[in-house]
Amino acid sequence: MGNLALLVVRAVLGSLMVGHGAQKLFGSFGGPGLEGTAGWMESIGLRPGKQWALLGGGAEFGGGLLTLLGFLHPLGPLGVIGSMAMATAKVHWDQPIWVTEGGAELPVTNMAAATAILMAGPGKPSFDNAFGIRLPRWISPLGLVVALLVVAHAAQQEPPQPAEDEAREELAGEGE
């Protein structure tokens, strides 16, 4: 029964994260696509926006897909944890916890589910089990440290001030 429960959590979390990443990368499901996501990343202080959009969308889409399939564990849950930690730190941190207040309720829930999968492993109904794949155990703690360092670095970046935006637009207009 435990393997079935793990499969349900992997399937739900993984497929929702694939969709979330597809919104950012491809504009699927009414999402902004790569260019829109890059602009939004810049607006919250993550520059260059396109690279951060690729990293965030890739962590969500790729992490979700690997989690869904139970493939190359623990890389999938690490991608989900990293992207949701970034969302918590850069977007929701100064809000009350509840999603109705703009808070981190949903990313924290996603991180909790991904952490449970990270600790439990992919389970029997997984690509890893089917193909006999087992990545080294040290990948999990190393991946968590790397994700937290990236989030800590990003959290230090401040959103542009309105005067900065106007000056940048003026400089861009002069080059035409």
Secondary structure as UniProt FT lines:
FT   HELIX           2..26
FT   HELIX           28..30
FT   HELIX           33..43
FT   TURN            44..45
FT   HELIX           49..69
FT   TURN            73..74
FT   HELIX           75..87
FT   HELIX           88..92
FT   TURN            93..94
FT   HELIX           99..101
FT   HELIX           105..120
FT   HELIX           127..131
FT   TURN            137..138
FT   HELIX           139..155
FT   HELIX           162..174
//
